């Protein structure tokens, strides 16, 4: 599920389902944020690798231009 929170209030949620396999979460993040601008803060269930964090930072910078 992807929850959207604005000013401390839940403003929306989206539910996705997919096969649970290795690296599915990281693949989902790349695919999702290729089409959606990353928010100022992401709260994730576990840490992600540096390359993915860099990709998300880059995506965020592109949407701020």
N, C-alpha and C positions, 0 to 999 in steps of 0.2 A: 504494500500500500504506500502511496505517496500522499502525505498530509501537507496541506498548505496552511501556514499560520501567518497572520498579519496582525501586528500590534497585540500579540499575545492571545489572539482568538483564532480558533479553527475556522478557516474560510473555505475549505474544500478538501476533498480526498478523492483519490483515484485508486482503483484496485486492478492489479495485474496478476495473471497467473502464467506460469511457465514451468517447464521441467526443472527439477532441482538437480543441477550437475555442477561440477567444479567450475569456478569462475563465473557462474551465472549472474551473480550480483554485480560484479564489475562490468560484465557485458551489458547488463541492463542499464547501469549508470551511463555508459558511453552512448548507448542507443537513445535513451531518454533525453539526455542533455544535448544531443546533436540537434534535437527539434525544439527544446525548451531552454530558455535562459536560466542558468543556475542562480539560485537565490544568494543573498549575502552570506547566509549561514546554512550549512547542511548538517543535520544530526543523523548519523549513520549508526547501524547496530555494531559495526566493527571498523577497525582502521582499514584504510585502503593504501595501496602502494603509491610511491612518490610519482610515478609516471601518470597514473590516473588523477592524482591530486593536481598535477601540473596541467593536464588536459582540462580539467574543470576550471582551474584558475584562468587559463587561456580563453575558454568559452565565455566566462564571466567578463573578462576584459573586452572581448569583441562586442558584447551586448551593451557595454557602457560607452562605446564610441559614438 
